[in-house]
Amino acid sequence: MKAKMTVSSKYRIGRIDNRIYGSFIEHLGRAVYGGIYEPGHETADEDGFRGDVLDLVKKLDVPVVRYPGGNFVSSYNWEDSVGPVADRPKRLDLAWKSTEPNEVGLQEFARWADKAETDLMMAINLGTRGVEEASNLVEYCNQRSGSYWSDLRKKHGKEEPYNIRLWCLGNEMDGPWQVGQKTPYEYGRLANETAKALKLFDKDLELVVCGSSSNTMPTFPEWEREVLDLCYENVDYVSMHIYLKNDENDLERFLAAPTGMDSFIETVVHTCDFIKAKKRSKKTVNISFDEWNVWFHSNQQDQDIYKNTPWKVGPALLEDVYTFEDALVVGLMLNSLIRHSDRVKIACLAQLVNVIAPIMTDNGGTAWCQTIYYPYYYASHYGRGTALQLVIDSPTYENDKYGTVPYLDATAVHNEEKGELALFVVNRNSGESLSLAAEVSGFSGYAVKKQMVMVHRDNKAVNTRENPDNVVPAESDALSFDGAVLSGEVPPLSWNFILLGK
């Protein structure tokens, strides 16, 4: 099968905000307790943070981490998470039927973020709380001194402000599972008044309003329309969430699912721009895709835990073990984010450690990388710069849910500062390679610097503590570049990374 592609330095989507390679740590399962934090572990530092996990996180070069939720945040009292640890209350977390000991709170997580060399994206409880509590939290975090909450922070041992710039105005407030679920009118009014207050404190804060929990919600996209109509001028981003699954074991449909992610993004963009036009506004609201991943493997196990052993600290919830085919879909989802990086400015792979995560740990034992770690790693490191608009001519297949689907999916990113062109290429065809001919212009003097491929004879292959390198990228020489055309065979059912440079 033959495929053609045109890559030109002149065809630009836009400058990528590095924060599209963000991630997420929620107080859920073993993300915190047994994940990033395990006092007594042989690699733990003076704050109880696992050094082996920190090393793997730092290798990903994660620019921003959303915290502390997620569904968890909608019944969370942030005041429980500051001050002397011995004085903090234990609370029942209704979202995940667990017990929160508050050993790790705002103070500790901010220290972890510094060590991980990442910025905080802080979520605010707008489920059970409101404008006053949100304003108090921002004052505690960002006011230098001279007020009750800033002085309390200093009393707690943090002299300088945390200076958190990015704030989520609640989480999935349309969801019936959410503590404090709102109608779009209720939430839009509350989000607007909260945003007004926070902007009065600091007009340069970046605020994310909750969009629909998924594109399958019955209120999508009417939710976005009504909420944005109420708060458009006071917010900067609308959130998007999506989780893809292969619970019917239909590989072609699973690989096609990221095309639905493309459509989801485009619908939200159109809704934002409709409200912009309606209000005759000069402001553009962009997208924070702050939850995305594959998620379905652990569902039955999770239901058993909720039913039989609720209210534990750090239960083993949402511990999906990812396959090779999951890694392909994550690579396709990353391509979707890059393709829409003119409007998707922030994104968070949900989550980072143990909970539907690229990094897994054993309590008291080792840490290892799941299959999905690798497409994320290469996109984070090499997908920074300007996203290019590709012209692709690919064979297709028909899918009953997603329609006509191209076998070839690709994105390209030009890093002008480094003089590099990165291409991320997926072949959805499980039976045949694609003979690719890509015309490349505007990159005189470039040659292939690096080429990696992920393939495996078993679509269900996984990485484990015993065999952590079972599914990993390998060096490849399948494609060659003569200065004008990148050509060669793209293996069946493969994720590929090609780096051109001088």
Summary of the structure (lengths in Angstrom):
residues: 502
radius of gyration: 22.6
end to end distance: 30.8
largest distance: 68.8
contacts: 1821
relative contact order: 0.15
helix: 30%
strand: 28%
